[in-house]
């Protein structure tokens, strides 16, 4: 959209080029407008501002009413549909003989209501604080422990390897194998490792590979 001063300046340049012998078509091509646009701008003897921004536009005949828009939101938030996207809701409703609006209208209404991505089980992402970091400058300051599955000769049955490593020295300070996972197994192994290394648990930072 070109404002009125720029239109007037464009017309002046075209008229100067025409006075110098250029054809209207060539002059318009240089300024990247069509001869039809130049004619429209000058047909009333003066260059006027673009009337499109203030033009009255009738409401579309098929525009949804406020009640219909609310009905779309109500349906999308029902337990049956709250975790589904409009691309699944609209066809499913059609199978039941119900049609309120198109998929694109469903998407637009949900977007305007701020519900396009977070309804039902699809909750808004939560900010997770970065865990505190620790730096080991000597042995037995920070240990890391984890449980690893060990395959057996029977498909689907595994042993659990409980293993504790010192972060600084990379020394395996404790390990045991059990048939199951329990907090008691882990707690007992940690106490044994502390006794073996001659340290107190209060002096130690212990973290898990994929946990707290």
Buried (B, 14 or more C-beta within 10 A) or exposed (E): EBEEEEBBEBBEEBBEBBEEEBEBEEBBEEBEBEBEBBEEBBEEEEBBBEEEEEEEEEEEEEEBEEEEBEBBBEBBBEEEBBEBBBEEBBEEBEEEEEEBBEBEBBBBBBEEBEBBEEBBEBEEEEEEEEEEEEEBEEBBBBBBBBBEEEEEEEEEEEEBBBBBBBBBEEBEBBBBEBEEEEEEBBEBBBEBBBEEBEBEEEEBEBBEEEEE
